[in-house]
Amino acid sequence: MVATLVHDEHGFTYTVHVAGCGELRRGGHLRAWREDDGGLLVLLTVGGSDLDDEAGVVADQVRLRFVGERVDVVVYEPSWWGDGCTYLRSVGGTGWEPLDPKVLCDRIGPSFVIDDEADTSPGYGGP
C-alpha cells in the first residue's frame, strides 16, 4: 500500500492550553496522505518539544482543516539531540495513544522517513 501526499503545509497554527501558562499558539508542519480506502492520514509535526494536549483538542483543530473528510490524526514530537521521537494517534477526540512509527511506514509507504524533522543542531546540552 502506498499513500499519496495531498497536503503539505508549513506553519499550521494550533492552540494548546498549558497549566500555569494558559492558552499558547504554536506553529507546526501539517502533512496529509490519501490512503487507498479514500481516508486521510494526517501527520502534525508539533512546534516545541512536546504536544502539551491532554484533552485532544489539537486533533479537533486538525480535523477542521479537512472538513467532510474521514481523518486519522497523528502527531509527531521530533527528537531533540538524539533523545528519541514520539508518535501519538488521536483516540476518539479525547486524548492520545502511542503509535509505533513502523505503522506509518506500512500505511504511507517507502517515502515515509521516521523522525525526518529531528533537531540535531548543536545547542545547550547538545553535542
C-alpha positions in Angstrom: 0.0 0.0 0.0 1.3 3.4 -0.9 -0.5 6.6 0.1 -0.3 9.8 -1.9 0.8 13.1 -0.2 -2.0 15.6 -0.9 -1.3 18.4 1.6 2.0 19.8 2.9 1.7 23.0 5.0 4.5 24.5 7.0 3.3 27.0 9.7 0.0 25.4 10.5 -1.2 27.2 13.7 -2.8 25.4 16.5 -3.7 26.3 20.1 -2.9 24.3 23.3 -3.9 25.1 26.9 -1.0 24.6 29.3 -1.5 24.5 33.1 0.2 27.6 34.6 0.7 29.2 31.2 -2.8 29.5 29.7 -3.5 29.4 26.0 -0.5 29.1 23.7 -0.4 29.3 19.9 2.1 27.2 18.1 3.1 26.5 14.5 3.7 23.1 13.2 4.1 21.2 9.9 0.9 19.6 8.7 1.0 16.8 6.1 -1.8 14.6 4.8 -1.7 11.4 2.7 -4.7 10.0 0.8 -4.9 6.2 1.6 -6.2 3.5 -0.7 -9.5 3.4 1.2 -10.1 7.1 0.5 -9.4 8.4 4.0 -6.7 10.8 5.0 -3.8 10.1 7.3 -2.8 13.5 8.7 0.5 14.0 10.5 1.2 17.1 12.5 4.8 17.8 13.5 4.4 19.8 16.7 6.1 23.1 17.3 8.2 23.0 20.5 9.4 20.0 22.4 6.1 18.2 23.0 2.4 18.3 22.3 1.0 19.6 25.6 -2.5 18.5 24.7 -4.0 16.1 27.3 -7.6 16.7 26.1 -7.1 16.0 22.4 -8.2 19.5 21.3 -5.4 19.7 18.7 -6.9 16.8 16.8 -10.1 18.7 16.5 -8.3 21.7 15.1 -6.6 19.5 12.6 -9.9 17.9 11.5 -11.3 21.3 10.9 -8.7 21.8 8.2 -10.2 18.8 6.4 -14.0 19.2 6.8 -16.0 16.4 5.1 -13.1 14.0 5.1 -12.5 10.9 7.1 -9.3 11.8 9.0 -6.9 9.8 11.2 -4.8 12.3 13.1 -1.3 11.5 14.3 1.1 14.0 15.9 4.9 13.7 15.8 7.2 15.1 18.5 10.6 15.2 16.9 13.7 14.1 18.8 16.0 16.7 20.3 19.7 15.9 20.1 19.0 12.2 19.8 16.6 11.8 22.8 14.1 9.9 20.7 10.9 10.9 18.9 7.3 10.2 19.8 4.3 9.5 17.6 0.8 9.7 19.1 -2.5 8.8 17.5 -5.8 10.7 18.3 -8.2 8.4 20.2 -11.8 9.4 19.8 -11.1 13.1 20.2 -10.4 12.6 23.9 -6.7 12.1 24.1 -3.7 10.3 22.5 -2.1 6.9 22.5 1.4 6.0 21.5 1.9 4.8 17.9 4.8 2.7 16.6 6.2 4.7 13.6 6.6 1.4 11.7 2.8 1.5 11.3 3.1 4.8 9.5 5.8 3.3 7.2 3.3 0.5 6.4 0.4 2.9 5.7 2.3 5.6 3.8 4.9 3.6 2.0 8.6 3.8 1.4 8.6 7.6 1.1 7.9 7.9 4.8 11.0 8.6 6.9 10.9 8.1 10.7 11.9 11.2 12.7 12.5 13.2 9.5 12.4 16.6 11.3 14.7 15.8 14.2 16.6 18.7 15.7 20.2 17.6 15.5 21.7 21.0 15.7 24.3 21.7 18.4 22.9 23.6 21.4 22.6 23.7 25.1 23.2 20.1 26.3 23.8 19.0 22.7 26.9 17.7 21.1 
